[in-house]
Amino acid sequence: MKIIMGGGLTGLAASYQLSNNSVPSLILERGSILGGLARTFNSGGFRYDLGGHRLLTSNRWVEQLFRELLGDHLLEVERKSQILLNGRYFHYPLRPLNAIRGFGTATSLKILKDFLTEKTRGLYHQRPNLSLQDWVTSNFGRSLFEIYFRDYSEKVWGIGCNQISSEWVAKRIQGISLWKAIRTAITRMRKPQELTLSDRFYYPLEGIGELPRAILKATPHARLEINTEVVEIYHSERRITGLTVMTPGGLRRVKGSGYISTIPVTTLLRSLRPVPPEEIMNEAREVKYRDLIVVVVMLRQDRVTDLNWLYIPQKTVPFGRIHEPGNWSPIMSPPGKTHLVVEYFTSRGEDLWEMSDWALESLTTYHLEKLGIINSKNVIGTETRRVSHAYPVFDLDYKKRMRKITTYLSGFHNLILAGRTGGFEYLNMDEAILSGIAAAERLVGLPHGESTINITDHLIPRGEEIRL
Ligand SMILES: Cc1cc2nc3c(=O)[nH]c(=O)nc-3n(C[C@H](O)[C@H](O)[C@H](O)COP(=O)(O)OP(=O)(O)OC[C@H]3O[C@@H](n4cnc5c(N)ncnc54)[C@H](O)[C@@H]3O)c2cc1C
């Protein structure tokens, strides 16, 4: 029996692939429902994800899996998002022509001038792009960094852009330059009907939580235990020998022949018995995840926007992003009603995290009304959910730290770390699924090259966009 710690998409995908190889697995999930970050809640007919989760992949195998698992519940949704900058709405990702119109000629020329200055400077003086600030400034110029990238990034991460590793942003906006964006804008003017992968996405009819449920259904050799938290992990002679789990019925021992961990790497390290060397625990104490609060505002009106997402970098507004689930799938809200899901990026212990649900809900309604997005008279309900370990924080030293930690953990022969939370990697759902599949194949010792999937079998490129 293989043991999988964590019932998010990575853990479920690992279990799915073990099952495909006729290997039984036991998934231990702390929460009361499966899916981890990819869960959907239903509050009196108002369904919502923990921040809208669109399905997007450039991998053929994963796309086919989505189709097989979700069938006619896999909706294709046209993407329409905006960003509110200095009181004006812009397309998101930024489109050059729309930006010129919105910023005005003077600011647009300044953006272009700063961009050219950076490019010219780059010809003579190559600086290392260590931080997000370095990377964005050298690729897009100082003005675009300040107007478009800085405030939103700092809201998400809670630290200055000069403290965020450039690796995160380089991955998110890979292969993009201002020139390419301008070229794309011109091509689009010529062929407006052509949609790229970033113009549309897939979404399950009943919300993203339908995906983990569908994976479990297609996994006959798996057993899922919810409300089961891994609290201690025993090891001896470089092997994991068993776990203690906390369940509603009390503590219990669990034993398997191989283990996949998708739980936060910090939790894993703290649970090991004997405890890891002090040097490793010191590194672990510096590994940070960013948490998230979602506040749902239910309204007695048909729709508030026609958008998938609205991004709000402005620092005087405490939340960063809003989505309206009814624009993702028609059954997400009851007929004649709608709801907004408002995301606060925060960390345990910060003022926002410590606020009561009631205070957060009042704060949300107040700011939504102040921004002119809702009329508070239409609010018929609110709900708050706190999500821990939502984002791995890539500060400037994370790589060095994680290298030490993973080197230590790779010494355990029957333990594999996988996924976004478990592997401390900034993965989207398709990548989390692939990570779970790869972990399962390593655990059963499938020789390299005998995988049933081709991880590099890419579809068309994701499309070019300037986004965070
Ligand atoms: C706000 C937000 C929006 C996102 N939007 C998108 C999007 O639009 N598209 C996209 O592709 N991706 C998106 N993602 C990323 C996506 O959510 C992840 O890639 C994916 O869900 C990661 O799955 P995972 O299994 O690796 O991690 P998780 O989902 O974190 O799973 C880990 C699981 O371990 C469990 N666990 C933790 N500790 C213990 C313990 N001690 N014992 C037992 N169980 C434990 C947790 O409860 C959880 O279920 C988004 C993420 C966030 C935060």
The ligand as an SDF file (V2000), in Angstrom:
LIG
                    3D

 53 58  0  0  0  0  0  0  0  0999 V2000
   -6.0890   31.8410   -5.3480 C   0  0  0  0  0  0  0  0  0  0  0  0
   -5.5620   30.7810   -6.2660 C   0  0  0  0  0  0  0  0  0  0  0  0
   -5.9780   30.7440   -7.5810 C   0  0  0  0  0  0  0  0  0  0  0  0
   -5.4850   29.7720   -8.4540 C   0  0  0  0  0  0  0  0  0  0  0  0
   -5.9170   29.7730   -9.7380 N   0  0  0  0  0  0  0  0  0  0  0  0
   -5.4750   28.8280  -10.5780 C   0  0  0  0  0  0  0  0  0  0  0  0
   -5.9380   28.8150  -11.9200 C   0  0  0  0  0  0  0  0  0  0  0  0
   -6.7440   29.6580  -12.3380 O   0  0  0  0  0  0  0  0  0  0  0  0
   -5.4680   27.8300  -12.7450 N   0  0  0  0  0  0  0  0  0  0  0  0
   -4.5700   26.8780  -12.3140 C   0  0  0  0  0  0  0  0  0  0  0  0
   -4.2020   26.0030  -13.1080 O   0  0  0  0  0  0  0  0  0  0  0  0
   -4.1100   26.8820  -11.0400 N   0  0  0  0  0  0  0  0  0  0  0  0
   -4.5400   27.8210  -10.1670 C   0  0  0  0  0  0  0  0  0  0  0  0
   -4.0910   27.8220   -8.8720 N   0  0  0  0  0  0  0  0  0  0  0  0
   -3.1150   26.7940   -8.4550 C   0  0  0  0  0  0  0  0  0  0  0  0
   -3.7900   25.4650   -8.0400 C   0  0  0  0  0  0  0  0  0  0  0  0
   -4.6850   25.6920   -6.9790 O   0  0  0  0  0  0  0  0  0  0  0  0
   -2.7100   24.4850   -7.6000 C   0  0  0  0  0  0  0  0  0  0  0  0
   -1.7670   24.2860   -8.6230 O   0  0  0  0  0  0  0  0  0  0  0  0
   -3.2120   23.1010   -7.1880 C   0  0  0  0  0  0  0  0  0  0  0  0
   -4.4740   23.1240   -6.5980 O   0  0  0  0  0  0  0  0  0  0  0  0
   -2.1670   22.5270   -6.2320 C   0  0  0  0  0  0  0  0  0  0  0  0
   -2.5330   21.2570   -5.7910 O   0  0  0  0  0  0  0  0  0  0  0  0
   -1.6320   20.4750   -4.7120 P   0  0  0  0  0  0  0  0  0  0  0  0
   -2.2900   19.1750   -4.4910 O   0  0  0  0  0  0  0  0  0  0  0  0
   -0.2180   20.4880   -5.1400 O   0  0  0  0  0  0  0  0  0  0  0  0
   -1.6860   21.3570   -3.3770 O   0  0  0  0  0  0  0  0  0  0  0  0
   -2.9040   21.5800   -2.3670 P   0  0  0  0  0  0  0  0  0  0  0  0
   -4.1380   21.8290   -3.1160 O   0  0  0  0  0  0  0  0  0  0  0  0
   -2.4390   22.6120   -1.4050 O   0  0  0  0  0  0  0  0  0  0  0  0
   -3.0430   20.1790   -1.6150 O   0  0  0  0  0  0  0  0  0  0  0  0
   -2.3740   19.8620   -0.4250 C   0  0  0  0  0  0  0  0  0  0  0  0
   -3.3640   19.1060    0.4480 C   0  0  0  0  0  0  0  0  0  0  0  0
   -2.7050   18.6640    1.6340 O   0  0  0  0  0  0  0  0  0  0  0  0
   -3.6190   18.7710    2.7150 C   0  0  0  0  0  0  0  0  0  0  0  0
   -2.8440   18.7960    3.9670 N   0  0  0  0  0  0  0  0  0  0  0  0
   -2.0700   19.7940    4.4670 C   0  0  0  0  0  0  0  0  0  0  0  0
   -1.5020   19.4150    5.6230 N   0  0  0  0  0  0  0  0  0  0  0  0
   -1.9090   18.1440    5.8600 C   0  0  0  0  0  0  0  0  0  0  0  0
   -1.6410   17.1940    6.8930 C   0  0  0  0  0  0  0  0  0  0  0  0
   -0.8260   17.4740    7.9170 N   0  0  0  0  0  0  0  0  0  0  0  0
   -2.2340   15.9730    6.8000 N   0  0  0  0  0  0  0  0  0  0  0  0
   -3.0630   15.6540    5.7610 C   0  0  0  0  0  0  0  0  0  0  0  0
   -3.3480   16.5230    4.7720 N   0  0  0  0  0  0  0  0  0  0  0  0
   -2.7690   17.7470    4.8100 C   0  0  0  0  0  0  0  0  0  0  0  0
   -4.3570   20.0680    2.4250 C   0  0  0  0  0  0  0  0  0  0  0  0
   -5.5770   20.1440    3.1390 O   0  0  0  0  0  0  0  0  0  0  0  0
   -4.5430   19.9700    0.9090 C   0  0  0  0  0  0  0  0  0  0  0  0
   -5.7480   19.3340    0.5820 O   0  0  0  0  0  0  0  0  0  0  0  0
   -4.5400   28.8000   -7.9850 C   0  0  0  0  0  0  0  0  0  0  0  0
   -4.1240   28.8380   -6.6530 C   0  0  0  0  0  0  0  0  0  0  0  0
   -4.6150   29.8180   -5.7960 C   0  0  0  0  0  0  0  0  0  0  0  0
   -4.1580   29.8510   -4.3700 C   0  0  0  0  0  0  0  0  0  0  0  0
  1  2  1  0
  2  3  1  0
  2 52  2  0
  3  4  2  0
  4  5  1  0
  4 50  1  0
  5  6  2  0
  6  7  1  0
  6 13  1  0
  7  8  2  0
  7  9  1  0
  9 10  1  0
 10 11  2  0
 10 12  1  0
 12 13  2  0
 13 14  1  0
 14 15  1  0
 14 50  1  0
 15 16  1  0
 16 17  1  0
 16 18  1  0
 18 19  1  0
 18 20  1  0
 20 21  1  0
 20 22  1  0
 22 23  1  0
 23 24  1  0
 24 25  2  0
 24 26  1  0
 24 27  1  0
 27 28  1  0
 28 29  2  0
 28 30  1  0
 28 31  1  0
 31 32  1  0
 32 33  1  0
 33 34  1  0
 33 48  1  0
 34 35  1  0
 35 36  1  0
 35 46  1  0
 36 37  1  0
 36 45  1  0
 37 38  2  0
 38 39  1  0
 39 40  1  0
 39 45  2  0
 40 41  1  0
 40 42  2  0
 42 43  1  0
 43 44  2  0
 44 45  1  0
 46 47  1  0
 46 48  1  0
 48 49  1  0
 50 51  2  0
 51 52  1  0
 52 53  1  0
M  END
$$$$
